[in-house]
Every structure is written in C-alpha cells, then in structure tokens.
Amino acid sequence: MKVLLVYCNTIQQNALPMGITQLSSCLKEAGIEVVLFDTTFYKYREKSSMEVRYETLQFKPVNLKYNEGDIYADFLKTVETVGPDIIGFSVVEPTFILSLALLDHVLDTIKKRDIKVAYGGVFATLAPEVIAKHDNIDCICTCEGEITFVEFCNNLKDGKDVTKTKGFWVKINDAWKKNPKSQLVDISVLPMKDYAIFGDDYLLKPMMGEFLRTVSLEVSRGCPYSCTYCAAPVLNRNAKSENTGSYHRLKSINKIDEEMRHFMEIYKPHFIYIVSESFLAVSQKRVDEFYECYSNYRIPFWFNTRPEDITEKKLD
C-alpha cells in the first residue's frame, strides 16, 4: 500500500505542519509506504507573502530559495513514478484551488491506474460539502485523520468495504455516503511526528535576516476561546454536538519532553515554534510544569497567546 500525501501550502510558509507530519508517522507505523509532494517552494504565483513583507519592511530580507521545476509537471512525474494507491490532499481554504489544479493535471493517470483521491485538513473538516461539489474526488476525511485515514487505507489494502469508514464521506457512484465522525485522538500517545519527510532544508526558516533551523512543537490542540474569526470555536462546538470528545486538549508534559529530546538529538534546532492556539490559556501549574521541562533545553521560541492570559509570573 502506497500513499502519496500532497501538502498544498502557501508559498514559503515553511513552519513544519502538525497534521501531515503526524499523519505520515501514523501511516508508517501501520506499515504503509508514504511519499510526500510539497508545494511550499514552488513559485506558482508572482510573489509570496514573505516577499511582500520584505517590500513593506516588516522583515529583514534573505535570499529565498525556490524549486525551479514546474509544479504541475513535477506532480505528474511524481504520481507516475510513485504509483500510489491513494493520493491524499491536505488543504486549507486558500490552497484548495491549487489542489484542484494539481488534480486536474493528473486525471488521466489517476483514471488509468484507478488511484483513489482523498481530501483532508481543516477545510475538509469544516466544509466537506464544498469539496464534495467537485468531480474526481473519492473520499473526504471530516475529522482528525491519524486513526481514521489509517483505517481507510488498511481497509482498501485488505479489500474491505471502505464506504463504512468512520470520519469519511465516501462517493458511491454520484452520491456521497456520509459516515459519522470518529472520536478525537489522544495527542499524548501518538507516534513521533515525521518531520524527516520534508527534508532538512525545510527546517531553515527565514528570521531576522538569516535562516534559523526551526522545529515545531505541538503542546495542545484547540482553544478555550471563541474568537469569531477563528476555526477553533466551530471545531469545539462540532465536537461537543457530535459527542466525539473535547477538541481542546493539552499534550502531557512527559510527551512534550520526549519530543523535545528527540528534536534536539535529531534536528539540532536553533529555534522552536511552540504550536498552541493560546499558549498561556492554562493554569499556572501547567506553565510551571512546562518551564521545568523546557529549562532542560533553553532554545529560543515563540508562541501565540492572548493579553488576558498574561501575568507577571507566567512571563517570568
């Protein structure tokens, strides 16, 4: 069983993604072969947002590296060379149109080789009915894929009925079978994220006029707040109404420590991006525990938070 994961990303936004790296590690743990096609360094538009920031003096510029190949020709070559059983597109709303263009470019190969096409990511979770309007898509993952997508792939490999897989909409002829969502995963027991699939150059993030080796550290999922511009409150409400668990989850400190030790040994980062919707929206006890863990590493970092969660003690 081979899976080609397609990371449809905006240009030059090379913060290691949580979803697709976690999905890759779960697939590999199940014995499924994984290959990645990444759009990050293809210049498929005139300018990246990073270049716009340079022009408006928000950042000190560095010489950005681009993939010189043609994104569509390279994608076709990858599909033909890899020969996957499934192509899995990970999309957000701004990259959905790019994914459709890539898909259109390989339709002949997909049909000739009977390759299944799956869509996932937060856009698929929140707006599966939008994705379902488009042809040549076989299934849509409407929840977290660490368990459900592995189950879907294994069922396909074993010749079992994939149309009943929880967490998936599956197309049968021209109609969609909309299965209920599966339970949310325990983020403290998942395998180590597969950052290696992106290659070493992906770690080089432009900051302060130079490239710094940067690794993402997921410490939580979800958020306790309900900002109207954010997906988090919708995901919270959906999880509650669908009885799939609490979307806002904190990763255990022991797991965070295990991941940090792994990152330090393997990737030797200069900088850590702490992935959390609102990092300080936790108890002082949690901050103290994180401090005790992180003080073993003392790598510069940044995170998101909100003003009302900032206290002098937490900042100290």
C-alpha positions in Angstrom: 0.0 0.0 0.0 1.4 3.4 -1.1 0.0 6.8 -0.1 1.1 10.0 -1.8 0.5 12.9 0.6 0.2 16.3 -1.1 0.9 19.3 1.1 -0.8 22.2 -0.7 0.8 25.0 1.1 1.1 28.8 0.5 4.5 29.8 -0.9 7.4 30.0 1.5 5.3 29.2 4.7 7.7 26.6 5.9 6.7 26.1 9.5 6.6 22.3 10.0 2.9 21.4 9.8 1.3 19.3 12.5 -1.3 17.5 10.6 0.5 15.9 7.7 3.7 15.1 9.7 1.6 13.3 12.3 -0.5 11.5 9.6 2.7 10.3 7.9 4.1 8.8 11.1 0.8 7.0 11.9 0.7 5.6 8.3 4.3 4.4 8.5 3.7 2.9 12.0 0.9 0.8 10.3 3.4 -0.4 7.6 2.0 1.8 4.9 4.5 3.4 2.5 4.4 7.2 2.3 5.7 9.7 -0.2 5.3 13.5 0.0 4.7 16.1 -2.6 5.1 19.6 -1.2 4.2 22.9 -2.9 5.9 25.2 -0.4 8.9 26.2 -2.5 7.2 26.4 -5.9 6.7 29.9 -7.2 3.2 29.3 -8.6 2.2 32.9 -8.0 4.2 36.1 -8.7 5.0 36.8 -5.1 5.0 35.1 -1.8 3.6 36.7 1.3 7.2 36.7 2.7 8.4 38.8 -0.3 5.5 41.3 0.3 6.7 41.5 3.9 10.2 42.3 2.8 8.9 45.0 0.5 6.9 46.6 3.3 9.9 46.5 5.7 8.3 44.1 8.1 11.3 41.7 8.0 14.9 42.0 7.1 15.2 40.1 3.8 17.2 37.0 3.0 17.7 35.2 -0.4 14.7 32.9 -0.6 15.2 29.5 -2.2 12.7 28.3 -4.8 12.2 25.0 -6.6 13.0 25.7 -10.2 10.8 23.0 -11.6 7.3 23.3 -13.0 4.8 22.4 -10.2 2.4 20.6 -12.5 4.9 18.7 -14.5 6.7 17.6 -11.3 3.5 16.5 -9.7 2.6 14.4 -12.7 6.0 12.8 -12.7 5.7 12.1 -9.0 2.4 10.4 -9.4 3.6 8.3 -12.4 6.9 7.3 -10.6 5.4 6.5 -7.2 2.3 4.7 -8.5 0.3 5.3 -5.3 -2.9 3.5 -4.3 -4.2 6.8 -2.7 -3.4 10.4 -3.2 -4.2 12.4 -0.1 -4.5 16.2 -0.4 -4.1 18.2 2.8 -5.7 21.6 2.2 -6.8 24.8 3.9 -9.3 27.2 2.2 -6.6 29.4 0.4 -4.9 26.3 -1.1 -8.0 24.4 -2.2 -8.0 25.9 -5.7 -4.3 24.9 -6.1 -5.1 21.3 -5.2 -7.9 21.2 -7.8 -5.4 22.4 -10.5 -2.9 19.8 -9.5 -5.6 17.1 -9.5 -6.8 18.2 -13.0 -3.3 17.8 -14.3 -3.0 14.1 -13.3 -6.6 13.0 -14.1 -5.6 10.7 -17.0 -3.0 8.9 -14.8 -5.5 8.6 -11.9 -8.2 7.1 -14.1 -5.8 4.8 -15.9 -4.3 3.4 -12.7 -7.5 3.6 -10.6 -5.9 5.7 -7.9 -8.2 6.9 -5.1 -8.3 10.6 -4.3 -8.8 11.7 -0.7 -9.1 15.2 0.8 -8.3 16.1 4.4 -7.3 19.1 6.6 -9.3 21.7 8.5 -11.1 22.9 5.3 -12.3 19.3 4.7 -13.4 19.1 8.3 -15.4 22.3 8.2 -16.7 22.4 4.7 -16.9 18.9 3.2 -20.0 19.9 1.2 -17.8 22.4 -0.7 -15.2 19.8 -1.6 -18.0 17.3 -2.5 -19.2 19.5 -5.3 -16.1 18.8 -7.3 -15.6 15.8 -9.6 -12.8 13.2 -9.3 -12.7 13.2 -5.5 -13.5 9.8 -4.0 -13.5 10.5 -0.2 -13.3 13.3 2.3 -11.9 13.0 5.8 -14.2 15.1 8.0 -12.3 14.7 11.3 -8.8 14.1 12.5 -7.1 11.5 10.3 -4.5 9.9 12.5 -6.7 6.9 13.1 -9.4 7.1 10.5 -7.2 7.6 7.5 -5.0 4.6 8.5 -8.2 2.5 8.9 -9.4 3.6 5.4 -6.0 2.7 3.9 -5.9 -0.7 5.6 -9.5 -1.5 4.5 -8.6 -0.6 1.0 -5.5 -2.7 1.1 -7.3 -5.7 2.5 -10.2 -5.4 0.0 -12.7 -4.5 2.8 -15.6 -2.1 2.4 -14.2 1.4 2.8 -17.6 3.1 2.4 -18.4 2.4 6.1 -15.2 4.0 7.5 -16.0 6.4 10.3 -14.9 10.0 9.8 -15.2 9.8 6.0 -17.6 10.9 3.3 -17.2 8.3 0.5 -18.6 8.7 -3.0 -20.7 5.8 -4.3 -21.5 6.3 -7.9 -22.6 10.0 -7.9 -23.9 10.1 -4.3 -22.0 10.6 -1.0 -22.2 8.3 1.9 -21.7 10.5 5.0 -20.4 8.4 7.8 -20.4 9.7 11.4 -17.2 11.2 12.8 -14.8 9.2 14.8 -13.6 10.0 18.4 -10.9 12.7 18.7 -7.4 11.3 19.3 -5.3 11.4 22.4 -2.5 13.6 21.3 -0.2 12.3 24.1 0.0 8.8 22.7 0.6 9.4 19.0 3.9 8.4 17.4 6.7 10.9 16.9 5.9 13.3 14.0 7.6 12.5 10.8 9.5 15.8 10.1 12.1 13.9 8.1 9.6 13.6 5.2 10.0 17.3 4.5 13.8 17.2 4.2 16.5 19.1 6.1 16.2 22.3 4.0 12.6 22.8 5.2 13.9 23.5 8.7 15.6 26.6 7.5 13.2 29.4 8.3 14.0 33.0 7.4 14.1 35.1 10.6 15.9 38.3 11.5 17.8 38.4 8.2 19.1 34.8 8.4 18.0 31.2 8.1 17.5 29.5 11.5 16.9 25.8 12.0 13.3 25.8 13.3 11.2 22.9 14.6 7.5 22.9 15.5 6.5 21.6 19.0 2.8 20.9 19.4 1.8 21.3 23.0 -2.0 21.4 22.6 -4.9 21.3 20.1 -7.9 23.6 20.1 -8.6 26.7 22.2 -10.9 27.6 25.1 -11.8 30.9 23.4 -14.5 31.7 20.8 -13.0 34.3 18.5 -15.4 34.9 15.6 -12.5 34.9 13.0 -11.1 31.5 14.1 -12.0 27.9 13.2 -11.4 26.7 16.8 -14.8 27.6 18.3 -16.6 25.8 15.4 -14.4 22.7 15.9 -15.2 22.9 19.7 -19.0 23.2 19.0 -18.9 20.4 16.4 -17.0 18.0 18.7 -19.5 18.7 21.5 -22.6 18.3 19.4 -21.2 15.1 17.7 -20.1 13.7 21.1 -16.6 12.9 19.8 -14.7 14.4 22.7 -13.2 17.7 23.8 -11.5 19.4 21.0 -9.3 21.5 23.3 -6.6 19.1 24.5 -3.3 19.5 26.3 -0.4 17.2 25.5 1.2 15.7 28.5 4.4 17.2 29.8 6.1 13.8 29.6 5.2 13.6 25.9 6.5 17.1 25.3 9.7 16.3 27.0 10.1 13.1 24.9 9.6 15.1 21.7 12.0 17.8 22.7 14.7 15.3 23.4 14.1 13.7 20.0 14.1 17.1 18.2 17.3 18.2 19.9 19.1 14.9 19.1 17.9 14.5 15.5 17.4 18.1 14.2 19.6 20.3 16.5 17.3 23.3 16.1 18.2 26.9 16.8 14.6 27.9 17.3 11.3 26.3 18.4 7.8 27.2 17.3 5.5 26.3 20.1 2.3 25.3 18.5 -0.7 26.3 20.6 -3.8 28.4 19.8 -3.3 30.3 23.0 -0.3 29.1 25.0 -0.9 30.9 28.3 -4.6 30.0 28.5 -3.7 27.3 31.1 -3.2 27.2 34.8 0.0 28.5 36.5 0.7 24.9 37.5 0.8 23.9 33.8 3.1 26.8 33.0 5.4 25.8 35.9 5.5 22.1 34.7 6.3 23.3 31.1 9.0 25.5 32.5 10.7 22.6 34.4 10.6 20.6 31.2 11.8 23.3 28.8 14.5 24.6 31.1 16.5 21.5 30.1 16.8 22.8 26.6 16.7 26.6 26.7 16.2 27.0 22.9 14.7 30.4 21.8 11.0 30.1 20.9 7.8 31.9 20.0 4.1 31.1 20.6 0.6 32.6 20.3 -1.3 33.8 23.3 -3.9 36.4 24.4 -3.4 39.5 26.6 -5.8 38.5 29.3 -3.8 35.3 29.9 -0.6 37.1 30.5 0.5 37.5 34.1 3.8 38.7 35.5 4.5 35.3 37.0 3.8 33.4 33.7 6.0 35.8 31.8 8.8 35.5 34.3 
